[in-house]
Amino acid sequence: MSLASYTTLSITAIGMAEGSDGLRGIATVRWECPSGDSEESSADDLIRWLSTGGGRAYVQAPDGTRGPKVFVAGVDSHRYLCSNPDDEAADALLDLPRFWQVVHSHRGPNHRRRGLFRSR
C-alpha cells in the first residue's frame, strides 16, 4: 500500500543519510498503519503526504503507545520532519531505532518494504 491509502500512521524507525544524525538527516522512515502492517517511505514522500493534508503521523513510543505528532519544519527544499519544533535535541524521532542500511545523502529510496534495523 502507499501513504495515500492511510489517514493516520505511526513512525517506528528512521534511516539516516550517510554522515548525518540530526533531524535534517532523516532520509527514510519505517511506519505502521492502524492494521499493524509495516512499510518504509522516503522522508520526502512523508513530507509531501503531511504537507498536502494527506494525513497525520505520530512517533510510536517505546511502549507501543502513540507519542508526539510529527510535523514538517523548514521551508522549500529544506523541509524536514520533527516532533518537537521547539527543541530539536529533545525530538522523539531521534530516539527511534535506526536502520542498519546506509542511506546516501540524496535521500535514498522512495518506498520499500520493511528491512533490518537495530535499536539505538
Secondary structure, DSSP 8 states (H G I E B T S, - for coil): --GGG-SEEEEEEEEEBTT--SGGGEEEEEEE-TT--EEEEEHHHHHHHHHTT--EEEEE-TTSSEEEE-EEES-GGG-EEES-TT-GGG-GGGGS-EESS-B-TT---SEEE---EE--
